[in-house]
């Protein structure tokens, strides 16, 4: 059964949090899919992961590319898992995948300062719980560190 984590972003935006989580994913030897909901977000994250710091980058590709299955990190709009990812990151209100149990982890990142995003995350929490899955809820403190709240 997948470990499901809800990340309530309050003090840092997605662009500050996601690269670190993806780096930790790679350190574990896992592959990941980052599911987005718009082409604009896909392009922005694609650019950002190459340039978010001068010292490093996150090796990745998008599902628009010919060799998507070879990418350790794949940014996608579909619910498919072409690179055999162990973890799936859902951002911007991406829908829960039908095959939750096929992942070791499912990470749902949502903007806690956006009323609609917060409401959608609550709906996803209920759906996960009603589906019999275990979930944890993490919230950022003022320094950007994660605190488990539920």
OpenMM code with the backbone's topology and positions (N, CA, C; nanometers):
from openmm import Vec3, app, unit

residues = "UNK UNK UNK UNK UNK UNK UNK UNK UNK UNK UNK UNK UNK UNK UNK UNK UNK UNK UNK UNK UNK UNK UNK UNK UNK UNK UNK UNK UNK UNK UNK UNK UNK UNK UNK UNK UNK UNK UNK UNK UNK UNK UNK UNK UNK UNK UNK UNK UNK UNK UNK UNK UNK UNK UNK UNK UNK UNK UNK UNK UNK UNK UNK UNK UNK UNK UNK UNK UNK UNK UNK UNK UNK UNK UNK UNK UNK UNK UNK UNK UNK UNK UNK UNK UNK UNK UNK UNK UNK UNK UNK UNK UNK UNK UNK UNK UNK UNK UNK UNK UNK UNK UNK UNK UNK UNK UNK UNK UNK UNK UNK UNK UNK UNK UNK UNK UNK UNK UNK UNK UNK UNK UNK UNK UNK UNK UNK UNK UNK UNK UNK UNK UNK UNK UNK UNK UNK UNK UNK UNK UNK UNK UNK UNK UNK UNK UNK UNK UNK UNK".split()
positions = [
    Vec3(0.0839, -0.1179, 0.0000),
    Vec3(0.0000, 0.0000, 0.0000),
    Vec3(0.0885, 0.1244, 0.0000),
    Vec3(0.0475, 0.2205, -0.0745),
    Vec3(0.1244, 0.3440, -0.0894),
    Vec3(0.1187, 0.4285, 0.0377),
    Vec3(0.2291, 0.4928, 0.0660),
    Vec3(0.2344, 0.5929, 0.1717),
    Vec3(0.1901, 0.7243, 0.1071),
    Vec3(0.0872, 0.7883, 0.1632),
    Vec3(0.0327, 0.9091, 0.1031),
    Vec3(0.0617, 1.0274, 0.1948),
    Vec3(0.1283, 1.1286, 0.1373),
    Vec3(0.1679, 1.2462, 0.2138),
    Vec3(0.1052, 1.3707, 0.1539),
    Vec3(0.0428, 1.4496, 0.2385),
    Vec3(-0.0137, 1.5776, 0.1978),
    Vec3(0.0798, 1.6867, 0.2480),
    Vec3(0.1313, 1.7691, 0.1567),
    Vec3(0.2217, 1.8791, 0.1917),
    Vec3(0.1485, 2.0117, 0.1742),
    Vec3(0.1236, 2.0768, 0.2860),
    Vec3(0.0514, 2.2045, 0.2909),
    Vec3(0.1550, 2.3166, 0.2804),
    Vec3(0.1684, 2.3750, 0.1639),
    Vec3(0.2657, 2.4811, 0.1401),
    Vec3(0.2099, 2.6127, 0.1916),
    Vec3(0.2836, 2.6769, 0.2819),
    Vec3(0.2382, 2.8045, 0.3356),
    Vec3(0.3448, 2.9125, 0.3270),
    Vec3(0.4684, 2.8766, 0.3554),
    Vec3(0.5743, 2.9769, 0.3654),
    Vec3(0.6720, 2.9730, 0.2487),
    Vec3(0.6590, 2.8728, 0.1634),
    Vec3(0.7436, 2.8616, 0.0450),
    Vec3(0.6571, 2.8156, -0.0712),
    Vec3(0.6844, 2.8619, -0.1908),
    Vec3(0.6066, 2.8175, -0.3068),
    Vec3(0.6527, 2.6796, -0.3553),
    Vec3(0.5746, 2.6230, -0.4424),
    Vec3(0.6061, 2.4936, -0.5019),
    Vec3(0.7475, 2.4912, -0.5594),
    Vec3(0.7867, 2.5992, -0.6264),
    Vec3(0.9188, 2.6046, -0.6915),
    Vec3(1.0336, 2.5950, -0.5920),
    Vec3(1.0114, 2.6319, -0.4674),
    Vec3(1.1159, 2.6208, -0.3650),
    Vec3(1.1169, 2.4822, -0.3017),
    Vec3(1.0020, 2.4189, -0.2924),
    Vec3(0.9888, 2.2920, -0.2210),
    Vec3(1.0145, 2.1706, -0.3103),
    Vec3(0.9566, 2.1699, -0.4289),
    Vec3(0.9612, 2.0522, -0.5157),
    Vec3(1.1029, 2.0075, -0.5513),
    Vec3(1.1952, 2.0965, -0.5894),
    Vec3(1.3295, 2.0478, -0.6243),
    Vec3(1.3973, 1.9698, -0.5110),
    Vec3(1.3795, 2.0136, -0.3888),
    Vec3(1.4398, 1.9435, -0.2752),
    Vec3(1.3782, 1.8050, -0.2586),
    Vec3(1.2475, 1.7965, -0.2694),
    Vec3(1.1812, 1.6667, -0.2589),
    Vec3(1.2246, 1.5734, -0.3715),
    Vec3(1.2422, 1.6279, -0.4904),
    Vec3(1.2869, 1.5455, -0.6032),
    Vec3(1.4313, 1.4997, -0.5852),
    Vec3(1.5157, 1.5851, -0.5308),
    Vec3(1.6536, 1.5444, -0.5039),
    Vec3(1.6565, 1.4298, -0.4029),
    Vec3(1.5748, 1.4375, -0.2998),
    Vec3(1.5676, 1.3289, -0.2010),
    Vec3(1.5159, 1.2007, -0.2643),
    Vec3(1.4243, 1.2139, -0.3575),
    Vec3(1.3725, 1.0987, -0.4301),
    Vec3(1.4855, 1.0294, -0.5063),
    Vec3(1.5666, 1.1083, -0.5761),
    Vec3(1.6787, 1.0517, -0.6523),
    Vec3(1.7824, 0.9878, -0.5603),
    Vec3(1.8068, 1.0487, -0.4442),
    Vec3(1.9014, 0.9923, -0.3475),
    Vec3(1.8582, 0.8537, -0.3021),
    Vec3(1.7299, 0.8283, -0.2991),
    Vec3(1.6777, 0.6971, -0.2608),
    Vec3(1.6816, 0.5975, -0.3767),
    Vec3(1.7180, 0.6452, -0.4946),
    Vec3(1.7220, 0.5588, -0.6112),
    Vec3(1.5851, 0.5371, -0.6743),
    Vec3(1.4910, 0.6232, -0.6415),
    Vec3(1.3562, 0.6127, -0.6952),
    Vec3(1.3404, 0.6964, -0.8211),
    Vec3(1.2442, 0.6593, -0.9013),
    Vec3(1.1990, 0.7407, -1.0137),
    Vec3(1.0713, 0.8101, -0.9697),
    Vec3(1.0410, 0.9230, -1.0324),
    Vec3(0.9229, 0.9998, -0.9942),
    Vec3(0.8496, 1.0527, -1.1162),
    Vec3(0.7200, 1.0715, -1.0975),
    Vec3(0.6368, 1.1442, -1.1919),
    Vec3(0.5815, 1.2643, -1.1168),
    Vec3(0.5912, 1.3814, -1.1787),
    Vec3(0.5294, 1.5023, -1.1257),
    Vec3(0.4118, 1.5319, -1.2166),
    Vec3(0.2910, 1.5176, -1.1628),
    Vec3(0.1720, 1.5391, -1.2447),
    Vec3(0.1232, 1.6815, -1.2267),
    Vec3(0.1127, 1.7521, -1.3388),
    Vec3(0.0652, 1.8908, -1.3423),
    Vec3(-0.0679, 1.8944, -1.4157),
    Vec3(-0.1307, 2.0109, -1.4166),
    Vec3(-0.2621, 2.0207, -1.4807),
    Vec3(-0.2631, 2.1120, -1.6032),
    Vec3(-0.1530, 2.1842, -1.6266),
    Vec3(-0.1501, 2.2746, -1.7419),
    Vec3(-0.0156, 2.2662, -1.8137),
    Vec3(-0.0196, 2.2958, -1.9426),
    Vec3(0.1039, 2.3023, -2.0223),
    Vec3(0.1969, 2.4116, -1.9689),
    Vec3(0.1372, 2.5215, -1.9235),
    Vec3(0.2177, 2.6329, -1.8717),
    Vec3(0.2979, 2.5899, -1.7493),
    Vec3(0.2339, 2.5161, -1.6587),
    Vec3(0.3047, 2.4683, -1.5390),
    Vec3(0.4113, 2.3671, -1.5781),
    Vec3(0.3812, 2.2815, -1.6750),
    Vec3(0.4796, 2.1835, -1.7204),
    Vec3(0.6043, 2.2549, -1.7733),
    Vec3(0.5851, 2.3529, -1.8583),
    Vec3(0.6982, 2.4265, -1.9156),
    Vec3(0.7755, 2.5011, -1.8081),
    Vec3(0.7043, 2.5637, -1.7160),
    Vec3(0.7704, 2.6397, -1.6096),
    Vec3(0.8530, 2.5478, -1.5195),
    Vec3(0.7977, 2.4332, -1.4803),
    Vec3(0.8732, 2.3401, -1.3961),
    Vec3(0.9906, 2.2795, -1.4722),
    Vec3(0.9693, 2.2494, -1.5991),
    Vec3(1.0767, 2.1953, -1.6825),
    Vec3(1.1956, 2.2912, -1.6826),
    Vec3(1.1704, 2.4182, -1.7068),
    Vec3(1.2777, 2.5184, -1.7049),
    Vec3(1.3379, 2.5336, -1.5657),
    Vec3(1.2524, 2.5394, -1.4660),
    Vec3(1.2978, 2.5647, -1.3290),
    Vec3(1.3888, 2.4534, -1.2756),
    Vec3(1.3576, 2.3291, -1.3050),
    Vec3(1.4380, 2.2182, -1.2518),
    Vec3(1.5791, 2.2141, -1.3096),
    Vec3(1.6009, 2.2794, -1.4222),
    Vec3(1.7360, 2.2883, -1.4784),
    Vec3(1.8145, 2.4033, -1.4157),
    Vec3(1.7451, 2.5028, -1.3627),
    Vec3(1.8141, 2.6266, -1.3238),
    Vec3(1.7864, 2.6737, -1.1815),
    Vec3(1.7211, 2.5925, -1.0971),
    Vec3(1.6785, 2.6434, -0.9664),
    Vec3(1.7937, 2.6786, -0.8735),
    Vec3(1.9116, 2.6267, -0.8994),
    Vec3(2.0300, 2.6644, -0.8229),
    Vec3(2.1515, 2.6607, -0.9152),
    Vec3(2.2501, 2.7411, -0.8837),
    Vec3(2.3710, 2.7443, -0.9665),
    Vec3(2.4555, 2.6179, -0.9495),
    Vec3(2.4411, 2.5509, -0.8357),
    Vec3(2.5263, 2.4359, -0.8034),
    Vec3(2.4742, 2.3020, -0.8553),
    Vec3(2.3446, 2.2926, -0.8828),
    Vec3(2.2917, 2.1631, -0.9252),
    Vec3(2.1653, 2.1794, -1.0088),
    Vec3(2.1163, 2.0662, -1.0563),
    Vec3(1.9914, 2.0614, -1.1313),
    Vec3(1.9285, 1.9258, -1.1015),
    Vec3(1.8050, 1.9117, -1.1388),
    Vec3(1.7357, 1.7838, -1.1231),
    Vec3(1.7197, 1.7231, -1.2621),
    Vec3(1.7840, 1.6078, -1.2877),
    Vec3(1.7704, 1.5449, -1.4195),
    Vec3(1.6252, 1.5007, -1.4405),
    Vec3(1.5686, 1.5428, -1.5512),
    Vec3(1.4275, 1.5168, -1.5740),
    Vec3(1.3931, 1.5349, -1.7210),
    Vec3(1.2697, 1.5048, -1.7527),
    Vec3(1.2144, 1.5291, -1.8850),
    Vec3(1.0638, 1.5431, -1.8727),
    Vec3(0.9987, 1.5572, -1.9862),
    Vec3(0.8532, 1.5667, -1.9865),
    Vec3(0.7950, 1.4520, -2.0681),
    Vec3(0.6663, 1.4281, -2.0478),
    Vec3(0.6028, 1.3192, -2.1227),
    Vec3(0.5801, 1.3547, -2.2695),
    Vec3(0.6193, 1.4749, -2.3098),
    Vec3(0.6112, 1.5150, -2.4510),
    Vec3(0.7319, 1.4652, -2.5301),
    Vec3(0.8359, 1.4221, -2.4595),
    Vec3(0.9614, 1.3838, -2.5237),
    Vec3(0.9603, 1.2370, -2.5664),
    Vec3(1.0417, 1.2072, -2.6666),
    Vec3(1.0460, 1.0727, -2.7238),
    Vec3(1.0924, 0.9670, -2.6241),
    Vec3(1.1835, 1.0001, -2.5355),
    Vec3(1.2401, 0.9014, -2.4429),
    Vec3(1.1918, 0.9241, -2.3002),
    Vec3(1.0649, 0.9534, -2.2846),
    Vec3(1.0073, 0.9817, -2.1531),
    Vec3(1.0281, 0.8661, -2.0553),
    Vec3(1.0197, 0.7445, -2.1025),
    Vec3(1.0327, 0.6272, -2.0156),
    Vec3(1.1719, 0.6159, -1.9544),
    Vec3(1.2713, 0.6803, -2.0141),
    Vec3(1.4087, 0.6730, -1.9640),
    Vec3(1.4392, 0.7766, -1.8558),
    Vec3(1.3493, 0.8696, -1.8329),
    Vec3(1.3762, 0.9810, -1.7414),
    Vec3(1.3597, 0.9397, -1.5945),
    Vec3(1.4534, 0.9788, -1.5081),
    Vec3(1.4386, 0.9484, -1.3652),
    Vec3(1.3262, 1.0300, -1.3009),
    Vec3(1.3059, 1.1518, -1.3505),
    Vec3(1.1965, 1.2387, -1.3076),
    Vec3(1.1214, 1.2784, -1.4344),
    Vec3(0.9913, 1.2595, -1.4314),
    Vec3(0.9113, 1.2894, -1.5489),
    Vec3(0.7986, 1.3849, -1.5102),
    Vec3(0.7877, 1.4947, -1.5809),
    Vec3(0.6774, 1.5879, -1.5619),
    Vec3(0.5707, 1.5509, -1.6645),
    Vec3(0.4485, 1.5283, -1.6156),
    Vec3(0.3430, 1.4778, -1.7031),
    Vec3(0.2090, 1.5412, -1.6716),
    Vec3(0.1226, 1.5414, -1.7706),
    Vec3(-0.0146, 1.5864, -1.7492),
    Vec3(-0.1092, 1.4674, -1.7362),
    Vec3(-0.0694, 1.3531, -1.7832),
    Vec3(-0.1561, 1.2350, -1.7780),
    Vec3(-0.1366, 1.1599, -1.6466),
    Vec3(-0.2241, 1.0673, -1.6220),
    Vec3(-0.2143, 0.9843, -1.5025),
    Vec3(-0.1320, 0.8591, -1.5235),
    Vec3(-0.0651, 0.8500, -1.6373),
    Vec3(0.0146, 0.7307, -1.6677),
    Vec3(0.1479, 0.7333, -1.5933),
    Vec3(0.2168, 0.6203, -1.5953),
    Vec3(0.3458, 0.6063, -1.5277),
    Vec3(0.4475, 0.5461, -1.6250),
    Vec3(0.4839, 0.6193, -1.7292),
    Vec3(0.5698, 0.5630, -1.8338),
    Vec3(0.7132, 0.5333, -1.7904),
    Vec3(0.7616, 0.5974, -1.6848),
    Vec3(0.9005, 0.5729, -1.6420),
    Vec3(0.9086, 0.4783, -1.5233),
    Vec3(0.7998, 0.4133, -1.4870),
    Vec3(0.8006, 0.3168, -1.3771),
    Vec3(0.8303, 0.3818, -1.2436),
    Vec3(0.7739, 0.4992, -1.2188),
    Vec3(0.8018, 0.5765, -1.0980),
    Vec3(0.7540, 0.5046, -0.9721),
    Vec3(0.8309, 0.5226, -0.8646),
    Vec3(0.7936, 0.4721, -0.7325),
    Vec3(0.7118, 0.5738, -0.6557),
    Vec3(0.7299, 0.7012, -0.6920),
    Vec3(0.6594, 0.8083, -0.6230),
    Vec3(0.5959, 0.9008, -0.7262),
    Vec3(0.4768, 0.9458, -0.6943),
    Vec3(0.4045, 1.0385, -0.7808),
    Vec3(0.3758, 1.1637, -0.7000),
    Vec3(0.4115, 1.2790, -0.7553),
    Vec3(0.3841, 1.4091, -0.6956),
    Vec3(0.2666, 1.4701, -0.7705),
    Vec3(0.1648, 1.5098, -0.6979),
    Vec3(0.0488, 1.5761, -0.7578),
    Vec3(0.0554, 1.7226, -0.7192),
    Vec3(0.0538, 1.8101, -0.8189),
    Vec3(0.0598, 1.9539, -0.7927),
    Vec3(-0.0552, 2.0239, -0.8643),
    Vec3(-0.0877, 2.1443, -0.8187),
    Vec3(-0.1922, 2.2270, -0.8802),
    Vec3(-0.3275, 2.1601, -0.8875),
    Vec3(-0.3587, 2.0719, -0.7961),
    Vec3(-0.4886, 2.0068, -0.7995),
    Vec3(-0.4989, 1.8920, -0.8978),
    Vec3(-0.3864, 1.8281, -0.9292),
    Vec3(-0.3917, 1.7098, -1.0150),
    Vec3(-0.4733, 1.6016, -0.9440),
    Vec3(-0.5486, 1.5279, -1.0206),
    Vec3(-0.6370, 1.4250, -0.9670),
    Vec3(-0.5584, 1.3063, -0.9110),
    Vec3(-0.6171, 1.2402, -0.8125),
    Vec3(-0.5587, 1.1172, -0.7590),
    Vec3(-0.5539, 1.0123, -0.8693),
    Vec3(-0.4450, 0.9369, -0.8785),
    Vec3(-0.4386, 0.8327, -0.9813),
    Vec3(-0.5277, 0.7140, -0.9433),
    Vec3(-0.5759, 0.6439, -1.0426),
    Vec3(-0.6587, 0.5260, -1.0183),
    Vec3(-0.5767, 0.4126, -0.9572),
    Vec3(-0.4464, 0.4131, -0.9853),
    Vec3(-0.3587, 0.3048, -0.9400),
    Vec3(-0.2714, 0.3467, -0.8215),
    Vec3(-0.3310, 0.4069, -0.7203),
    Vec3(-0.2560, 0.4555, -0.6038),
    Vec3(-0.1656, 0.3462, -0.5475),
    Vec3(-0.2171, 0.2259, -0.5356),
    Vec3(-0.1433, 0.1170, -0.4724),
    Vec3(-0.0180, 0.0758, -0.5497),
    Vec3(-0.0024, 0.1192, -0.6736),
    Vec3(0.1155, 0.0803, -0.7512),
    Vec3(0.2382, 0.1647, -0.7170),
    Vec3(0.2206, 0.2672, -0.6341),
    Vec3(0.3308, 0.3547, -0.5945),
    Vec3(0.3737, 0.3257, -0.4509),
    Vec3(0.5013, 0.3486, -0.4228),
    Vec3(0.5470, 0.3418, -0.2842),
    Vec3(0.5005, 0.4644, -0.2082),
    Vec3(0.4997, 0.5794, -0.2777),
    Vec3(0.4546, 0.7043, -0.2178),
    Vec3(0.3749, 0.7856, -0.3173),
    Vec3(0.2820, 0.8601, -0.2604),
    Vec3(0.2059, 0.9582, -0.3355),
    Vec3(0.2152, 1.0863, -0.2538),
    Vec3(0.2677, 1.1922, -0.3147),
    Vec3(0.2844, 1.3200, -0.2454),
    Vec3(0.1944, 1.4240, -0.3114),
    Vec3(0.1075, 1.4822, -0.2312),
    Vec3(0.0136, 1.5824, -0.2798),
    Vec3(0.0574, 1.7162, -0.2230),
    Vec3(0.1010, 1.8067, -0.3103),
    Vec3(0.1483, 1.9382, -0.2684),
    Vec3(0.0434, 2.0416, -0.3055),
    Vec3(0.0025, 2.1223, -0.2074),
    Vec3(-0.1011, 2.2210, -0.2351),
    Vec3(-0.0711, 2.3520, -0.1643),
    Vec3(-0.1154, 2.4592, -0.2259),
    Vec3(-0.0928, 2.5945, -0.1762),
    Vec3(-0.1960, 2.6253, -0.0674),
    Vec3(-0.1499, 2.6312, 0.0560),
    Vec3(-0.2377, 2.6570, 0.1684),
    Vec3(-0.2906, 2.7985, 0.1742),
    Vec3(-0.2383, 2.8867, 0.0898),
    Vec3(-0.2863, 3.0243, 0.0845),
    Vec3(-0.3930, 3.0440, -0.0225),
    Vec3(-0.4267, 2.9367, -0.0928),
    Vec3(-0.5267, 2.9390, -0.1986),
    Vec3(-0.6494, 2.8623, -0.1490),
    Vec3(-0.7612, 2.9309, -0.1315),
    Vec3(-0.8828, 2.8713, -0.0749),
    Vec3(-0.9301, 2.7517, -0.1576),
    Vec3(-0.9261, 2.7633, -0.2904),
    Vec3(-0.9705, 2.6528, -0.3758),
    Vec3(-0.8770, 2.5329, -0.3653),
    Vec3(-0.7469, 2.5584, -0.3624),
    Vec3(-0.6506, 2.4488, -0.3497),
    Vec3(-0.6670, 2.3775, -0.2164),
    Vec3(-0.6916, 2.4526, -0.1123),
    Vec3(-0.7123, 2.3960, 0.0206),
    Vec3(-0.8377, 2.3081, 0.0227),
    Vec3(-0.9456, 2.3559, -0.0349),
    Vec3(-1.0702, 2.2787, -0.0405),
    Vec3(-1.0516, 2.1507, -0.1220),
    Vec3(-0.9788, 2.1601, -0.2337),
    Vec3(-0.9554, 2.0424, -0.3173),
    Vec3(-0.8704, 1.9397, -0.2423),
    Vec3(-0.7697, 1.9862, -0.1695),
    Vec3(-0.6859, 1.8956, -0.0914),
    Vec3(-0.7681, 1.8262, 0.0177),
    Vec3(-0.8599, 1.8976, 0.0779),
    Vec3(-0.9480, 1.8358, 0.1790),
    Vec3(-1.0331, 1.7263, 0.1157),
    Vec3(-1.0824, 1.7520, -0.0054),
    Vec3(-1.1601, 1.6501, -0.0763),
    Vec3(-1.0739, 1.5278, -0.1070),
    Vec3(-0.9499, 1.5525, -0.1468),
    Vec3(-0.8595, 1.4404, -0.1747),
    Vec3(-0.8292, 1.3626, -0.0472),
    Vec3(-0.8110, 1.4330, 0.0649),
    Vec3(-0.7860, 1.3671, 0.1936),
    Vec3(-0.9030, 1.2725, 0.2254),
    Vec3(-1.0254, 1.3223, 0.2121),
    Vec3(-1.1427, 1.2396, 0.2394),
    Vec3(-1.1471, 1.1183, 0.1457),
    Vec3(-1.1188, 1.1398, 0.0180),
    Vec3(-1.1203, 1.0300, -0.0789),
    Vec3(-1.0163, 0.9242, -0.0451),
    Vec3(-0.8990, 0.9685, -0.0057),
    Vec3(-0.7917, 0.8755, 0.0317),
    Vec3(-0.8333, 0.7938, 0.1536),
    Vec3(-0.8864, 0.8619, 0.2540),
    Vec3(-0.9293, 0.7943, 0.3764),
    Vec3(-1.0450, 0.6984, 0.3493),
    Vec3(-1.1422, 0.7423, 0.2696),
    Vec3(-1.2555, 0.6561, 0.2350),
    Vec3(-1.2110, 0.5353, 0.1537),
    Vec3(-1.1004, 0.5496, 0.0802),
    Vec3(-1.0446, 0.4393, 0.0031),
    Vec3(-0.9642, 0.3424, 0.0883),
    Vec3(-0.9565, 0.3700, 0.2186),
    Vec3(-0.8858, 0.2801, 0.3094),
    Vec3(-0.7356, 0.2992, 0.3140),
    Vec3(-0.6866, 0.4104, 0.2608),
    Vec3(-0.5428, 0.4364, 0.2595),
    Vec3(-0.5011, 0.5156, 0.3833),
    Vec3(-0.3785, 0.4930, 0.4258),
    Vec3(-0.3207, 0.5734, 0.5330),
    Vec3(-0.2624, 0.6991, 0.4715),
    Vec3(-0.2777, 0.8099, 0.5405),
    Vec3(-0.2240, 0.9362, 0.4904),
    Vec3(-0.1687, 1.0171, 0.6066),
    Vec3(-0.0674, 1.0975, 0.5774),
    Vec3(-0.0144, 1.1910, 0.6753),
    Vec3(-0.0224, 1.3311, 0.6174),
    Vec3(-0.0362, 1.4260, 0.7086),
    Vec3(-0.0521, 1.5657, 0.6708),
    Vec3(0.0650, 1.6434, 0.7273),
    Vec3(0.1360, 1.7147, 0.6408),
    Vec3(0.2554, 1.7892, 0.6785),
    Vec3(0.2337, 1.9369, 0.6473),
    Vec3(0.2733, 2.0213, 0.7420),
    Vec3(0.2576, 2.1649, 0.7255),
    Vec3(0.3916, 2.2327, 0.7518),
    Vec3(0.4201, 2.3382, 0.6778),
    Vec3(0.5452, 2.4117, 0.6955),
    Vec3(0.5371, 2.5044, 0.8159),
    Vec3(0.6491, 2.5122, 0.8893),
    Vec3(0.6567, 2.6137, 0.9937),
    Vec3(0.7152, 2.7408, 0.9324),
    Vec3(0.7388, 2.8407, 1.0142),
    Vec3(0.7865, 2.9699, 0.9643),
    Vec3(0.9217, 2.9599, 0.8938),
    Vec3(1.0018, 2.8606, 0.9292),
    Vec3(1.1340, 2.8434, 0.8673),
    Vec3(1.1308, 2.7514, 0.7451),
    Vec3(1.0121, 2.7049, 0.7115),
    Vec3(0.9996, 2.6174, 0.5953),
    Vec3(1.0217, 2.4710, 0.6260),
    Vec3(1.0383, 2.4353, 0.7541),
    Vec3(1.0554, 2.2944, 0.7919),
    Vec3(0.9193, 2.2276, 0.8014),
    Vec3(0.9164, 2.0988, 0.7736),
    Vec3(0.7908, 2.0240, 0.7739),
    Vec3(0.7599, 1.9712, 0.9125),
    Vec3(0.6374, 1.9931, 0.9567),
    Vec3(0.5869, 1.9448, 1.0843),
    Vec3(0.4678, 1.8531, 1.0556),
    Vec3(0.4733, 1.7332, 1.1105),
    Vec3(0.3593, 1.6412, 1.0923),
    Vec3(0.2442, 1.6879, 1.1812),
    Vec3(0.1280, 1.7062, 1.1188),
    Vec3(0.0100, 1.7542, 1.1910),
    Vec3(-0.0950, 1.6459, 1.2062),
    Vec3(-0.0960, 1.5493, 1.1191),
    Vec3(-0.1945, 1.4385, 1.1273),
    Vec3(-0.1401, 1.3166, 1.0560),
] * unit.nanometer
topology = app.Topology()
chain = topology.addChain("A")
for resn in residues:
    res = topology.addResidue(resn, chain)
    for name in ("N", "CA", "C"):
        topology.addAtom(name, app.Element.getBySymbol(name[0]), res)
